[in-house]
Amino acid sequence: MQNKKKIAVFASGSGTNFINIYNNLKNGQIVLLISNNPSSGAVKFAIQKSIDYDIINSFKYPNPNDLNKQYELVLKYYKVELILLAGFIKKIPINLIKIFKNKIINIHPSLLPKFGGKGFYGIKVHESVIKSRDRITGATIHFVNEQYDKGLIIMQKKIKVHDNDTPNSLSKRVLKIEYELYLEVVGLLCDNKIKIIDNKVEINDRN
């Protein structure tokens, strides 16, 4: 039996995707939470479940080089193999993207490339979807590169936009499919069933 892949989660807010993955993932091990927000729901959950965590922000590390180095040090210390972004509002440093090439994934609450990029996050995404009158939306899991929401797409899941949807109601329904989608993709990554070949994502086995 292979060892479980060591996972770090980066979260800034309530951490609902982090909590869902922690509670349901069978073939990976969350060894670390990194947050920029010491009062976040994600940190409170980590404390409750005795998950190791580190607060990394510009208050603790005013020098950007020191801040970036701390990411490297703590991830190396915990021997992290996979990084999950779960509502993390800070841009990932270039040095980390290079060190963890194709090992950092993010979830976005739209069908990228639509409604992605800088400034599109949280409720703003759903407001834009409704304003555009799109009839279909969803969630996207993608690898992280140097540009916001521009990394290779791993998997998407779609839902219909209802005529009476508000940004809040749409957000709640998209969040449900985010839980399913993120758990599925992380499970596949932990089993090494997702590969990048010729700059394309290939999923070897969904069973």
Helices and strands as residue ranges (DSSP letters): E 5-10, H 16-24, E 28-35, H 41-48, E 53-55, H 64-77, E 82-85, H 94-99, E 104-108, H 123-132, E 136-143, E 153-160, H 167-190, E 194-197, E 200-203
